[in-house]
Amino acid sequence: MRKIHVIGIGAGDPDQLTLQAVRALRDTDVFFVLDKGEVTADLVRLRRDILRTHLPAGGYRVVQARDPERDRAATGAAYSPAVGQWRGARAGVYERLIAEELGDDATGAFLVWGDPALYDSTLGILQEVLARGSVAFTYDVVPGISSVSALAARHRTGLNRIARPVQITTGRRLAEGFPEGVDDVVVMLDAHRTFRRYADQDIDIYWGAYLGTPDELLASGPIAETAPRIERLRAEARERKGWIMDTYLLRRRPKG
């Protein structure tokens, strides 16, 4: 029976891997990597750097495949169908890779940024591949350090305050309004700088981009003062690299 490890590899720093993750790496024969093209070639390089850091040379193979294109312009009612089509296309790529590149008794692995349980599609897609019934395998999951954990650590702050909840959401959801009854909100997948909508409120922002990599950027402070700086840093970085991954925490200040 083929076996798959789904390994959380942290936000980019090879030192963020857990000992469990390193053991899973050393148990793997074939690593599957999806290539998003030249613009995000850094992401493939970072994965290879992690392998070189933790594994002896020559004991494994890396198989790359092109990631299917996704309609990122879809909004409203069209958003969920667009994501569903992309996930179906990606499931087809996974299915082919496992069937063609992994022997019947071999072990493969997908290296997942951050933690596989937090805003990542790998687990759902593997379940879809199994449901199709054309290729059989077992899989396990190794948790990783998410960008959320890395963000809090780099800013030396907690995610929640005493007896208060914290909510993790997306920029798309934040655009609909600040969550009810929550004063600490972590925002991921925000391509539209939604934090700007709250620049007139008593909120502090803790922002980070390329967390755990040599290109890491950090900014924090009252959102009215810090938002312009974040926008400038973000624009410069995107112009320089062609892509950006950022995460931030919004924290309402206590009243009175």
FIMI-571179 format. One line per 4 residues: number of its first residue (from 1); their letters; for each residue x, y, z of N, C-alpha, C. Coordinates in Angstrom, 1 decimal. Atoms other than C-alpha are relative to their C-alpha. Layout:
<atoms>
NUM> a> X/Y/Z/X/Y/Z/X/Y/Z; ...
</atoms>
This chain:
<atoms>
1> mrki> 0.8/-1.2/0.0/0.0/0.0/0.0/0.9/1.2/0.0; -0.7/-1.2/0.0/1.3/3.4/-0.9/-0.4/0.8/1.3; 0.2/-0.8/-1.2/1.7/5.9/2.0/0.3/1.4/-0.4; -0.3/-1.4/0.2/1.5/9.7/2.0/0.1/0.7/1.3
5> hvig> -0.1/-0.9/-1.2/2.8/12.1/4.6/-0.4/1.4/-0.5; 0.3/-1.4/0.2/1.2/15.5/4.7/0.7/0.8/1.1; -0.9/-0.5/-1.0/3.9/17.5/6.4/-0.1/1.6/0.1; 0.0/-1.4/-0.3/3.5/21.0/7.9/1.4/0.4/0.1
9> igag> -1.4/-0.3/0.0/6.8/22.7/7.2/0.2/1.5/0.5; -0.2/-1.4/-0.6/6.2/26.1/9.0/-0.1/1.0/-1.1; 0.2/-1.2/0.8/6.3/29.5/7.5/1.1/0.3/-1.0; -1.1/-0.1/1.0/9.6/29.1/5.6/1.4/-0.2/0.6
13> dpdq> -1.3/0.2/-0.6/12.4/28.8/8.1/0.3/-1.5/0.2; -0.3/1.5/-0.2/14.0/25.3/8.0/0.1/-0.4/1.5; -0.1/0.3/-1.4/14.5/25.6/11.8/-1.4/-0.2/0.6; 1.4/0.1/-0.6/10.7/25.7/12.3/-0.6/-1.4/-0.1
17> ltlq> 0.6/1.4/0.1/10.2/22.0/11.4/0.1/-0.7/1.4; 0.0/0.8/-1.2/9.3/19.8/14.3/0.9/-1.3/-0.2; -0.8/1.3/0.1/11.3/16.6/15.1/-0.9/-1.0/-0.7; 0.9/0.9/0.7/8.2/14.7/14.0/0.0/0.2/-1.5
21> avra> 0.0/-0.3/1.5/8.3/16.5/10.6/1.3/-0.5/-0.6; -1.3/0.5/0.5/12.0/15.7/10.2/0.0/-1.5/-0.2; 0.1/1.5/0.1/11.3/12.0/10.9/-0.8/-0.4/-1.2; 0.8/0.3/1.1/8.6/12.1/8.3/0.7/0.2/-1.3
25> lrdt> -0.8/-0.3/1.1/10.9/13.7/5.8/1.0/-1.2/-0.3; -1.0/1.0/0.2/13.5/11.0/6.3/-0.7/-1.4/-0.3; 0.7/1.2/0.4/10.8/8.3/5.8/-0.6/0.1/-1.4; 0.6/-0.2/1.3/9.9/9.7/2.4/0.9/-0.3/-1.2
29> dvff> -0.7/0.3/1.2/10.9/8.4/-1.0/-0.1/1.1/-1.1; 0.3/-1.0/1.1/9.2/11.0/-3.3/-0.7/1.1/0.6; 0.7/-1.3/-0.5/8.3/14.6/-2.5/-0.7/0.6/-1.2; 0.7/-0.6/1.0/5.6/16.1/-4.6/-0.1/1.5/0.2
33> vldk> -0.1/-1.4/-0.1/5.9/19.8/-5.3/-0.8/0.6/-1.2; 0.7/-0.7/1.1/3.4/22.0/-7.3/0.7/1.3/-0.3; -0.7/-1.2/0.5/5.0/24.7/-9.3/-1.0/1.0/-0.5; 0.9/-1.1/0.4/3.1/28.0/-9.7/0.6/0.9/-1.1
37> gevt> -0.6/-0.9/1.0/5.4/29.4/-12.3/1.2/0.8/0.5; -1.1/-0.8/-0.3/8.3/31.8/-12.4/-0.2/1.0/1.2; 0.3/-1.0/-1.0/6.6/34.4/-10.2/0.2/-0.5/1.4; -0.1/0.6/-1.3/6.5/32.1/-7.2/1.1/-1.1/0.1
41> adlv> -1.1/1.0/0.0/9.7/30.1/-7.9/0.7/-0.1/1.4; -0.6/0.0/-1.4/10.9/31.2/-4.4/-0.6/-1.1/0.8; 0.7/1.0/-0.8/8.3/28.8/-2.9/0.6/-1.4/-0.2; -0.6/1.3/0.3/9.8/25.8/-4.7/1.4/0.0/0.6
45> rlrr> -1.3/0.0/-0.5/13.3/26.9/-3.8/0.1/-0.2/1.5; 0.0/0.2/-1.5/12.4/27.2/-0.1/-0.3/-1.4/0.4; 0.2/1.4/-0.3/11.0/23.7/-0.1/1.3/-0.8/-0.2; -1.2/0.7/0.3/14.2/22.4/-1.7/1.1/0.3/1.1
49> dilr> -0.9/-0.3/-1.0/16.2/24.3/0.9/-0.2/-0.8/1.3; 0.4/0.8/-1.2/14.3/22.6/3.7/0.5/-1.4/-0.1; -0.4/1.4/0.2/15.0/19.2/2.2/1.5/-0.1/0.1; -1.4/0.0/-0.1/18.7/20.0/1.8/0.5/0.2/1.4
53> thlp> -0.4/-0.3/-1.4/18.9/21.2/5.4/-0.2/-1.3/0.8; 0.3/1.0/-0.9/17.4/18.1/6.9/0.2/-1.4/-0.5; -0.2/1.3/0.6/18.1/15.2/4.5/1.4/-0.1/-0.7; -1.3/0.2/0.8/21.3/13.6/3.1/-0.4/0.0/-1.5
57> aggy> 0.2/-0.1/1.4/21.7/14.1/-0.6/-0.2/-1.4/-0.6; 0.1/1.2/0.8/20.6/11.4/-3.0/-1.0/-1.1/0.5; 0.9/1.0/-0.6/18.1/9.5/-0.8/-1.4/0.2/-0.3; 1.4/-0.3/0.3/14.9/10.9/-2.3/-0.1/0.6/-1.4
61> rvvq> 0.3/-0.7/1.2/13.3/12.2/-5.4/-1.0/1.2/0.2; 1.0/-1.1/0.0/11.5/15.5/-6.0/-0.7/0.1/-1.3; 0.8/0.0/1.3/8.7/15.5/-8.6/-0.8/1.2/0.0; 0.8/-1.2/0.1/7.3/18.8/-9.7/-1.0/-0.1/-1.1
65> ardp> 1.1/0.0/0.9/4.1/19.4/-11.5/-0.6/1.4/0.0; 0.5/-1.3/0.1/2.4/22.6/-12.7/-1.4/0.1/0.7; 1.3/-0.2/-0.7/-0.4/23.8/-10.4/-1.0/0.5/-1.0; 1.1/-0.5/0.9/-3.7/24.3/-12.2/-0.3/1.5/0.3
69> erdr> 0.4/-1.4/-0.2/-4.7/27.9/-12.8/-1.3/0.1/0.7; 1.3/-0.2/-0.8/-7.4/29.3/-10.5/-0.5/1.4/-0.4; 0.7/-1.2/0.4/-9.9/32.0/-11.4/-0.1/0.9/1.3; -0.1/-0.8/-1.2/-8.9/34.6/-8.7/-0.9/1.3/-0.1
73> aatg> 0.9/-1.1/0.2/-11.2/37.2/-10.2/-1.4/-0.3/0.4; 1.3/0.4/-0.3/-14.3/35.3/-9.2/-0.4/0.5/1.4; 0.5/-0.6/-1.2/-16.4/37.0/-6.5/-1.4/-0.4/0.2; 1.4/0.3/-0.3/-19.8/36.6/-4.8/-0.3/-1.4/-0.2
77> aays> 0.5/1.3/0.2/-21.8/33.6/-5.9/0.9/-0.9/-0.9; -0.9/0.8/0.9/-19.1/32.6/-8.4/1.3/-0.5/0.7; -1.3/0.3/-0.7/-16.3/32.3/-5.8/0.1/-1.5/0.3; -0.1/1.5/-0.4/-17.2/28.8/-4.4/0.1/-0.9/-1.1
81> pavg> -0.2/0.9/1.2/-17.7/27.2/-7.8/1.4/0.1/-0.6; -1.3/-0.1/0.6/-14.4/28.6/-9.0/1.0/-0.7/0.9; -0.9/0.8/-0.9/-12.6/27.2/-5.9/-0.2/-1.5/-0.2; 0.3/1.4/0.3/-14.4/23.9/-6.5/0.6/-0.6/-1.2
85> qwrg> -0.6/0.4/1.3/-13.2/23.7/-10.1/1.5/-0.1/0.1; -1.4/0.0/-0.2/-9.7/24.5/-9.1/0.5/-1.2/0.8; -0.3/1.1/-0.9/-9.7/21.9/-6.3/-0.1/-1.3/-0.8; 0.1/1.2/0.8/-11.0/19.3/-8.8/1.1/-0.2/-0.9
89> arag> -1.1/0.1/0.9/-8.3/20.1/-11.2/1.3/-0.4/0.7; -1.2/0.3/-0.8/-5.6/19.9/-8.5/-0.1/-1.5/0.4; 0.2/1.4/-0.4/-7.1/16.5/-7.4/0.5/-0.9/-1.1; -0.4/0.7/1.1/-6.5/15.3/-10.9/1.6/-0.1/-0.1
93> vyer> -1.5/0.0/0.0/-2.8/16.3/-10.7/0.5/-0.9/1.1; -0.4/0.9/-1.1/-2.4/14.6/-7.3/-0.2/-1.4/-0.4; 0.3/1.3/0.4/-4.0/11.5/-8.6/1.0/-0.6/-1.0; -1.0/0.4/1.0/-1.7/11.3/-11.6/1.4/-0.2/0.7
97> liae> -1.3/0.1/-0.6/1.4/12.0/-9.5/0.2/-1.3/0.9; 0.0/1.2/-0.9/0.6/9.3/-6.9/0.0/-1.3/-0.8; 0.1/1.2/0.8/-0.3/6.7/-9.5/1.2/-0.2/-0.8; -1.1/0.2/1.0/2.6/7.3/-11.9/1.4/0.1/0.7
101> elgd> -1.4/-0.2/-0.5/5.5/8.4/-9.6/0.3/-0.7/1.3; -0.2/0.6/-1.3/5.0/6.4/-6.4/-0.3/-1.5/-0.1; 0.1/1.4/0.1/5.6/2.7/-6.3/-1.0/-0.6/1.0; 1.0/0.6/-0.9/3.1/0.3/-4.6/0.3/0.0/1.5
105> datg> -0.3/0.1/-1.4/5.0/0.1/-1.4/0.9/1.2/0.4; -0.9/-1.1/-0.2/6.7/3.5/-1.5/-0.8/1.1/0.8; 0.6/-1.1/-0.8/6.1/6.7/0.6/0.3/1.3/-0.6; -0.1/-1.3/0.6/5.4/10.1/-0.8/-0.4/1.0/1.0
109> aflv> 0.4/-1.1/-0.9/4.9/13.5/0.8/-0.3/1.2/-0.7; 0.3/-1.3/0.4/3.3/16.8/0.3/0.5/1.0/1.1; -0.5/-0.9/-1.0/5.1/19.7/2.0/-0.9/1.2/0.0; 1.0/-1.1/-0.2/2.5/22.2/3.3/0.5/1.2/0.8
113> wgdp> -0.4/-1.2/-0.7/3.3/25.7/4.2/-0.8/0.1/1.3; 0.7/-0.2/-1.3/2.4/26.4/7.9/-0.5/-1.3/0.5; 0.6/1.2/-0.6/0.0/23.9/9.3/-1.1/-0.5/-1.0; 1.0/0.5/1.0/-2.1/21.5/7.0/-1.4/0.2/0.4
117> alyd> 1.4/-0.1/-0.5/-5.2/22.1/9.2/-0.5/1.5/-0.2; 0.4/-1.4/0.0/-5.3/25.9/8.6/0.1/0.6/-1.4; 0.1/-0.7/1.3/-6.5/27.4/5.3/1.0/-0.7/-1.0; -0.8/0.7/1.0/-4.8/24.7/3.2/-1.0/-1.1/-0.6
121> stlg> 0.9/0.9/0.7/-6.5/22.4/0.7/0.4/-1.4/-0.2; -0.6/1.3/0.3/-4.2/19.4/0.7/-0.8/-1.2/0.5; 0.7/1.1/-0.6/-6.2/17.2/3.1/-1.3/-0.3/-0.8; 1.2/0.2/0.7/-9.5/17.8/1.3/0.2/-0.6/-1.4
125> ilqe> -0.2/0.6/1.3/-8.0/17.1/-2.1/0.4/-1.4/0.0; -0.4/1.4/-0.1/-6.4/13.9/-1.0/-1.2/-0.9/0.3; 1.2/0.7/-0.2/-9.8/12.8/0.3/-0.8/-0.2/-1.3; 0.7/0.1/1.3/-11.3/13.6/-3.1/0.7/-1.0/-0.9
129> vlar> -0.7/1.0/0.8/-8.6/11.5/-4.8/-0.4/-1.4/0.4; 0.4/1.3/-0.4/-9.4/8.6/-2.6/-1.4/-0.4/-0.4; 1.4/0.2/0.3/-13.1/9.0/-3.2/-0.2/-0.4/-1.5; 0.1/0.3/1.4/-12.5/8.7/-7.0/0.3/-1.5/-0.2
133> gsva> -0.2/1.5/0.1/-11.2/5.1/-6.4/1.0/-0.5/-0.9; -0.9/0.5/1.0/-8.6/4.9/-9.0/1.4/-0.3/0.5; -1.2/0.3/-0.6/-5.6/4.9/-6.7/-0.2/0.0/1.5; 0.2/0.3/-1.5/-5.3/3.6/-3.1/1.3/0.4/0.7
137> ftyd> -1.1/-0.3/-0.8/-3.1/4.9/-0.4/-0.5/0.3/1.4; 0.3/-0.5/-1.3/-3.0/5.7/3.3/0.7/1.3/0.2; -0.7/-1.3/-0.3/-2.0/9.1/4.7/-0.1/0.4/1.4; 0.0/-0.6/-1.3/-1.0/10.8/7.9/0.3/1.5/-0.1
141> vvpg> -0.2/-1.4/0.0/-0.7/14.4/8.9/1.0/0.4/1.1; -0.9/-0.5/-1.0/2.2/16.1/10.7/-0.2/1.5/0.1; 0.3/-1.4/-0.2/1.3/19.5/12.2/1.2/0.8/-0.2; -1.1/-0.9/0.2/3.4/22.5/11.5/-0.2/1.3/0.7
145> issv> 0.1/-1.3/-0.6/4.1/26.0/12.8/-0.7/0.9/-1.1; 0.7/-0.8/0.9/1.5/28.2/11.1/0.5/1.4/-0.1; -0.3/-1.4/0.1/2.0/31.8/9.8/-0.6/0.8/1.2; 0.7/-0.7/-1.1/-0.4/32.8/12.6/0.9/-0.1/1.3
149> sala> -1.0/0.2/-1.1/2.0/31.3/15.3/1.2/0.8/-0.2; -1.2/-0.7/0.3/5.0/32.8/13.6/-0.2/1.5/0.1; 0.3/-1.4/-0.1/3.4/36.2/13.4/0.0/0.4/1.5; 0.1/-0.4/-1.4/2.6/36.3/17.1/1.4/-0.1/0.7
153> arhr> -1.4/0.1/-0.6/6.1/35.1/18.0/0.9/1.1/-0.4; -0.8/-1.1/0.4/7.8/37.7/15.9/-0.3/1.3/0.6; 0.4/-1.3/-0.6/5.8/40.5/17.4/0.0/-0.1/1.5; 0.0/0.2/-1.4/6.2/39.0/20.9/-1.3/0.3/0.7
157> tgln> 1.3/-0.2/-0.5/2.5/39.0/21.6/-0.8/-1.3/0.0; 0.9/1.1/0.1/-0.3/36.6/22.3/-1.1/0.2/-1.0; 1.1/-0.2/1.0/-3.2/36.0/20.0/-1.3/0.4/0.7; 1.3/-0.4/-0.7/-5.9/36.4/22.6/0.4/0.7/1.3
161> riar> -0.2/-0.6/-1.3/-6.3/38.4/25.8/-0.8/-0.8/1.1; 0.6/0.8/-1.0/-7.5/37.1/29.2/-1.5/-0.1/-0.1; 1.4/0.3/0.1/-10.9/35.4/29.0/-0.7/0.5/-1.3; 0.6/-0.6/1.2/-11.4/36.8/25.5/0.3/-1.0/-1.2
165> pvqi> -0.2/0.9/1.1/-11.8/34.8/22.2/0.9/0.7/-1.1; -0.7/-0.5/1.2/-9.6/35.2/19.1/-0.7/-0.7/-1.2; 0.6/0.6/1.2/-11.0/34.6/15.6/1.0/0.1/-1.2; -0.8/0.0/1.2/-9.1/33.6/12.5/-0.9/0.0/-1.2
169> ttgr> 0.9/-0.2/1.2/-10.7/34.7/9.2/0.8/0.4/-1.2; -0.6/-0.4/1.2/-10.0/35.8/5.7/-0.3/1.5/-0.3; 0.3/-1.3/0.4/-9.8/39.2/4.1/-1.3/0.1/-0.6; 1.3/0.0/0.7/-12.9/38.3/2.1/-1.1/0.2/1.1
173> rlae> 1.0/-0.1/-1.1/-14.8/37.8/5.4/0.1/1.3/0.8; -0.2/-1.2/-0.7/-13.3/40.8/7.1/-0.7/1.2/-0.7; 0.7/-1.1/0.8/-14.7/43.0/4.3/-1.4/0.1/0.3; 1.4/0.0/-0.4/-18.1/42.0/5.5/-0.3/0.7/1.3
177> gfpe> 0.2/-0.7/-1.3/-17.5/43.6/8.9/0.9/-0.7/1.0; -0.8/0.5/-1.1/-15.5/43.1/12.1/-0.9/-1.1/0.7; 0.8/1.1/-0.6/-16.6/39.8/13.7/-0.7/0.5/1.3; 0.8/-0.4/-1.2/-19.3/40.3/16.4/0.6/-0.7/1.2
181> gvdd> -0.4/0.5/-1.3/-18.2/39.9/20.0/1.5/-0.4/0.1; -1.4/0.3/0.0/-14.5/39.6/19.1/0.9/1.2/-0.2; -0.9/-1.2/0.1/-11.7/42.1/19.7/1.4/-0.3/-0.6; -1.3/0.4/0.6/-8.7/40.1/18.4/-0.3/-0.9/-1.2
185> vvvm> 0.3/0.7/1.2/-8.9/39.0/14.8/1.3/-0.2/-0.8; -1.1/0.3/0.9/-6.2/37.2/12.7/-0.5/-0.1/-1.4; 0.5/0.0/1.4/-6.6/37.8/9.0/1.0/-0.6/-0.9; -0.8/0.6/1.0/-5.2/35.6/6.3/-0.6/0.2/-1.4
189> ldah> 0.5/0.0/1.4/-5.5/35.5/2.5/-0.7/1.3/-0.4; 0.6/-1.3/0.3/-6.1/39.2/2.2/0.8/0.7/-1.1; -0.7/-0.7/1.1/-5.1/40.4/-1.3/-0.4/1.4/-0.2; 0.6/-1.3/0.2/-7.1/43.6/-1.0/0.2/1.0/1.1
193> rtfr> -0.4/-0.9/-1.1/-5.6/45.2/2.1/-1.2/0.5/0.8; 1.3/-0.3/-0.6/-8.9/45.1/3.9/0.2/0.8/1.3; -0.3/-0.7/-1.3/-7.3/46.5/7.1/-0.2/1.5/-0.2; 0.2/-1.5/0.2/-7.6/50.0/5.5/-1.4/0.5/0.4
197> ryad> 1.3/-0.3/-0.3/-11.3/49.9/6.2/-0.2/0.4/1.5; 0.1/-0.2/-1.4/-10.6/50.1/9.9/1.0/1.1/0.5; -1.1/-0.9/-0.4/-8.0/52.9/9.9/-0.6/1.2/0.9; 0.6/-1.1/-0.9/-10.5/55.3/11.7/-0.4/-0.5/1.3
201> qdid> 0.5/0.6/-1.3/-11.0/52.9/14.7/1.2/-0.1/0.9; -1.1/0.2/-1.0/-9.0/52.4/17.9/0.4/-1.5/0.0; -0.5/1.3/0.2/-7.3/49.3/16.6/1.5/0.0/-0.2; -1.4/0.2/0.3/-3.7/48.1/16.7/0.2/-1.1/-1.0
205> iywg> -0.2/1.1/1.0/-2.3/46.0/13.8/1.4/-0.5/0.2; -1.3/0.7/0.0/0.5/43.4/13.9/0.1/-0.7/-1.3; 0.0/0.5/1.3/1.5/42.6/10.4/1.3/-0.6/-0.3; -1.2/0.6/0.4/4.0/40.3/8.8/-0.1/-0.6/-1.4
209> aylg> 0.0/0.6/1.3/4.9/39.2/5.3/1.3/-0.9/-0.2; -1.1/0.9/0.2/7.2/36.4/4.1/0.6/-0.5/1.3; -0.4/0.4/-1.4/7.3/35.2/7.7/0.9/-1.3/-0.1; -0.9/1.1/0.0/10.2/32.8/8.4/0.9/-0.1/-1.1
213> tpde> -0.9/0.0/1.1/12.1/33.7/5.3/1.0/1.2/0.1; -0.9/-1.2/0.0/15.1/36.0/4.6/-0.6/1.3/-0.4; 0.7/-1.2/0.4/12.6/38.5/3.1/-1.0/0.5/0.9; 1.1/-0.4/-1.0/10.5/38.8/6.2/-0.1/1.5/0.2
217> llas> 0.3/-1.4/-0.3/8.8/42.1/6.8/-0.9/0.1/1.2; 0.8/-0.1/-1.1/7.2/43.3/10.0/-0.4/1.5/0.2; 0.4/-1.3/-0.4/5.2/46.3/11.1/-1.1/-0.1/1.0; 1.0/0.0/-1.0/3.0/47.1/14.1/-0.2/1.4/0.6
221> gpia> 0.4/-1.3/-0.6/1.2/50.0/15.8/-1.4/0.3/-0.2; 1.4/-0.4/0.3/-2.0/51.9/15.7/-0.3/0.0/-1.4; 0.3/0.3/1.4/-3.7/51.1/12.5/0.0/1.3/-0.9; 0.0/-1.3/0.7/-4.2/54.8/11.5/1.4/0.4/-0.4
225> etap> -1.4/-0.4/0.2/-0.4/55.4/11.7/0.7/-1.1/-0.8; -0.8/1.0/0.6/0.8/52.0/10.5/-0.5/-0.5/-1.4; 0.5/0.5/1.2/-1.5/51.2/7.6/0.7/0.6/-1.3; -0.8/-0.5/1.1/0.3/53.6/5.2/1.3/-0.6/-0.2
229> rier> -1.3/0.6/0.1/3.6/52.1/6.0/-0.1/-1.4/-0.5; 0.2/1.3/0.5/2.3/48.6/5.5/-0.3/0.0/-1.5; 0.4/-0.1/1.4/0.8/49.6/2.1/1.3/0.2/-0.8; -1.2/-0.3/0.7/4.2/51.0/1.1/0.9/-1.2/-0.1
233> lrae> -0.9/1.2/-0.1/6.2/47.9/2.3/-0.6/-1.1/-0.9; 0.6/1.1/0.8/3.7/45.6/0.6/0.1/0.3/-1.5; -0.1/-0.3/1.4/3.7/47.4/-2.7/1.5/-0.1/-0.5; -1.4/0.1/0.4/7.5/47.6/-2.8/0.4/-1.5/-0.1
237> arer> -0.3/1.4/0.0/7.8/43.9/-1.9/-0.6/-0.8/-1.2; 0.7/0.6/1.1/5.3/42.8/-4.5/0.6/0.4/-1.3; -0.7/-0.4/1.3/7.0/44.8/-7.2/1.4/-0.7/-0.1; -1.4/0.6/0.0/10.4/43.3/-6.2/-0.1/-1.5/-0.3
241> kgwi> 0.0/1.4/0.1/9.3/39.7/-5.9/-1.1/-0.6/-0.9; 1.1/0.5/0.8/6.1/39.4/-7.9/-1.1/-0.7/0.7; 1.1/0.7/-0.8/4.1/37.8/-5.1/0.2/0.4/1.5; -0.1/-0.3/-1.4/3.4/38.3/-1.4/-0.9/-0.9/0.8
245> mdty> 0.8/0.7/-1.0/2.1/36.2/1.5/0.1/0.8/1.3; 0.0/-0.7/-1.2/1.1/38.2/4.5/-1.1/-0.4/0.9; 1.0/0.3/-1.0/-0.9/37.8/7.7/0.1/1.1/1.0; 0.0/-1.0/-1.0/-2.0/40.2/10.4/-1.0/-0.2/1.1
249> llrr> 0.9/0.1/-1.2/-3.6/40.5/13.8/-0.6/1.4/0.2; 0.6/-1.2/-0.4/-6.1/43.3/14.4/-0.5/-0.1/1.5; 0.3/0.0/-1.4/-6.6/44.2/18.1/-0.7/1.3/0.4; 0.7/-1.2/-0.5/-9.2/46.6/19.4/0.5/0.4/1.4
253> rpkg> -0.5/-0.5/-1.2/-8.0/48.8/22.2/-1.2/0.0/1.0; 1.1/0.0/-1.0/-10.0/48.5/25.5/-0.6/1.4/0.1; 0.7/-1.2/-0.1/-12.6/51.2/26.0/0.2/0.6/1.4; -0.1/-0.7/-1.2/-12.2/53.8/28.7/1.5/0.2/0.5
</atoms>
